[in-house]
Amino acid sequence: MNTHMIAEPLIEQTCHLTIDDFYTLLDEHEVLVVDVRNYDEQPVIDGFADRRLPLDQLASYLDELDADAIVFVCQDGTRSAEAIALAKSHGMVIPVFSLEGGITAWLRSKE
């Protein structure tokens, strides 16, 4: 893991990633995408997220998450922003981000 390799402007900006920044981060770094929606939420998108950890269970698994950066995703970006706060409150030093607009925005970008 090499967190200092993430571009400084990206780390210094807000923790919310636009779709374009999300794709750039995926292309250039080892990124773990964590879906924090509940298990029964739709749509289920195979291959989009590396892990599915509902927000109410996330704290129990934070020590297992390891990558250059972590991008939390949910339906619209609200719970993924909460996931950032949770991760930081537990002392996570890996850069953490929320996908702005969530899976809904990602699906729109595919149209």
N, C-alpha and C positions, 0 to 999 in steps of 0.2 A: 504494500500500500504506500502511495506516495502523495500525501495530501498537499504538499507544497507545489506540486506540479499543476494544480488547478489554477487557471488564469486568475491573477489578482483582481482584475476588474469584476470578474464573475463572483468571487468570494465577497468582495466589498459591497456589491450591490445588495438590494433587498433579497431575501431568501426565496422570493417567488420567481420562478422561471417562466419566460414566455415559451411558446412551442418551439420557436427557432433556437432559443438558447438551450432548450431541452435536447434537441437533436444534436447541437454542437457538442454539448457535454457528453452525450452518448457516443459520439464519433471519436472523441479525443481522450476519453478517460474510462477507467474501470468504474462503472456506476451501478449501484444496486437500486433497482426500482421496487418500491414497496407500496403495495395497494393496501390502504388502511380502511377500506370499506368493509362492512359486515359480509360474512360468507354468503348470505342469501341475496345480496344485491346484484342487480343486472346492469349493464351487460357483463357477462364473463368474457374476457378477451384473452384467448390462449396466446401465450408468448409475450404479452405486453409487460407484465410485472414479473420480477424475479421471485418475489415473496408476496403472500397475502396474509397480512397480520392486522386484524381489526383493531381500531384505535384503542378499544377498551382492554386489549391484550398486549399492546405494543411494549409497554414498560417491562414486561417479563422477558422479552426477546431482544432488547436493545444491545445487550452484551454480545449477541451472536452476529450482529450486523457489521460487516467489514468490507470496505471498498474505498476507492479514492473519494467518492462522494455518494450520498444517498438522496434519492428523489422520492419523496412521499407523494402518492397520488390518491385521489378519492373521486367522487362523482363531479364535484364542482370547485374544489380547491379549499373548502372550509375546514374539513377534518384534517387534511394534509397540513394546513397551517398550524392546527392544534398539535399535530404530530411533531412538528419542528420545535414548538415550545416544550413539549414533553421530553424530547431527546436532549435539548439543551439543558433543561432542568435536572436531567440525570447525568450531566457532565460529558455528554458526547462531544468529542473534539473534531470528528470527521465533518467536513462541510455538508450541511443538510439543506435541502431545497423542497419547495412545494411547486407542483406543476400548476401554473395559473390557469384557472378554468377547468382543471381536472380532466377526467376521462372524456367529459363532454366536449371540451375544446380539442382534445387529441383526435377524437372521432371526426369532428368538423374539419380538421386539418387533412384528413384522409379523403375527403370528398372531392 
